[in-house]
Amino acid sequence: MIKCAVVGATGYTGIELIKILLRHSDVELTKLTTRQTQAIPIHQLIPTLPADIQIEVRNHSVQEVCQAADVIFLCLPHTEAMEAASVYAKAGRTVIDLSADLRLHDWKTYEKWYGVKHIQKALLKKAIYGLPEIYRNDIRSADLIANPGCYPTAAILGLYPLLKKRLIDLDSIIIDAKSGVSGAGKKPNASTQFCELDENFYAYKVGRHQHTPEINQTLSEAAGAQVSVTLTTHLLPLDRGILATIYARRKKGVKESLIRDTFFGTYEGEPFIRIKPAGFFPSLKDVQKTNFCDIGIDVDSQSDRVIIITAIDNLLKGASGQAVQNMNIRFGLPETQGLQVW
């Protein structure tokens, strides 16, 4: 059995992790931590759990967590996780960090986009970017995994096959993405209050969303050249899910059949990628509460445009589900273990 701890268990991603790990047949969930001084019964946090599950969420010390766990999932806020990642990594534990603190290779880029000093620069060279469909071989031996962001997961999976094969112009990529409000986390914010969000829809962080360099970094590695995307994010009046509509210009002579064949060839055998048939496109209801990424493709016969539409659950394939997928890969388990839904 793999002994697992969730550090920062009371947020949305922490709660999803608890649900997955409790139904995972190869996992023992040993520690759930919070910075609150008073312990929280697990049924207060997740009332739907069976009555015989009695674990508490409490303020455990680093030593207690290290003694009890082989794998530590960090569900701490961006800019706060890097120090904890360093401590647990030095203790010899496998760390899967769901924050953005270890995703970027360049500390200067991190400081520019997140507005804080990166105090664990050495970790950036050690961390493996945990997008299984691209970095699976690296993940198998990784003890420090930077779990991807939700918008980057939706965007990268929709673009990777085309960039890997150089079928689109690198300077033509526009990503129009919409997310449910859980992507903003639990921290109170005026813009995510019910009266502001209900029956409303708006763009935010236009031209300055912090996931932009993460997308650029991974797509540049795929293309073998610098890629700089235009990302515009929007907030939907619903709790979970991301729908990304991606526009790019196909290179001269690239036919629709080649584009479709490239997607099917790239993702053949991937347990959580589903390519829609021609003329069909993803919806959020198809992927909510699952670890799937659904992809639809349209090639405009009247122009040089390719349109890719992707859908994921931001809390699962965009966060906690993908983190467990990474753990499964790292420990040689079936990739779908604990993530099967019907």
Residue, then its C-alpha position, 0 to 999 in steps of 0.5 A: m500500500i502507498k501511504c499518502a498525505v494531503v497537505g492543505a486538505t480543506g480546499y477544493t483540490g484537497i477535497e477532490l484528492i481525498k475522495i479519489l484516494l479513499r477509493h483507490s485500492d492501493v492507497e492508505l490515506t494517513k494524514l490530512t493537514t490544515r493550518q487551522t488549530q482545531a481538528i476538522p472531522i472528515h464528515q464535516l468537510i465531506p458529508t457524503l463519505p461512508a460513516d466508517i471513515q473516521i480520519e480527521v483533518r488537523n494541524h500536523s507537523v512536518q515530521e508527523v507527515c514525513q513519518a506517515a507518508d510515502v507520497i505527499f500531495l501539496c494543495l497549498p496556494h501559489t507562492e506558498a508551496m515552494e518552501a513545503a516542497s523543499v522540506y518534504a523533498k529533502a526528507g526523501r518523500t515523493v512530492i506532487d505539488l498542485s500549485a504553480d510554484l515548480r512548473l516554470h523552468d525559469w525563476k525570473t519568469y515565475e517572479k514576473w508573472y506571480g509577483v513574488k521572489h522564488i526562494q527555492k530556485a534549485l527545485l525548478k531544475k529538479a521538478i518534472y512537469g506532470l502532464p502524463e500524455i507528454y512526459r510519462n517517461d520522466i514521471r516514472s522516475a520522478d520524486l518531485i512532480a509539478n502538477p500542471g494548471c487547469y488552463p494549461t492542461a486544456a490548452i496544451l493537450g489541444l495543441y501538442p499534436l499539431l506543434k509536435k508535427r509542425l502543422i500550424d504556424l507558431d505565431s497564430i495561436i489564440i486560446d479562448a478559455k472559460s472556467g467554472v468558479s472553483g478554479a478561483g479557489k475557496k478564498p473569498n473574492a468579491s468577483t466570485q460572490f453569487c450576486e456578481l457571478d449569477e447570470n453573468f459572464y466575463a473575461y478576466k486577467v486579459g493579457r496577463h493570466q499567470h498560466t500563459p508562460e506555463i503554456n508557452q513553455t510546454l508548447s515551445e518544447a513540443a515545437g522545438a522553437q519559441v511559441s507565444v500564445t494569446l490566452t484570454t480567460h473567462l469566468l462561467p457561472l457554474d462550479r466546475g469545468i473548462l472549455a477551451t476554443i483554440y484557433a490556429r493557422r494551418k501551414k500551406g498544404v496541410k489537409e484536414s485528414l492529416i490533422r485528424d490522423t495526427f490527433f488520433g496517432t498522438y493520443e492512441g491508447e491514452p486512457f483519458i483522451r477522447i477524440k470526438p468524431a468529425g462534426f462533434f464537439p465536447s461539452l462540459k457535461d461530458v467531462q465534469k467529475t471525470n479525469f477525461c479530456d475531450i477534444g473536437i477538431d474542425v478544419d475550415s475548408q474556406s480558410d487556413r484556420v484550424i479550430i480545436i475545442t477541448a473540455i476538462d474538469n478543472l478540479l480533476k484532469g486540471a488538478s487532483g485527478q491528474a495528480v493521482q494519475n501522476m502518482n499511479i505512473r510513478f509507482g507503476l500502477p494502472e494509470t486509471q486506478g482510483l479514477q474510474v467513473w461511470 
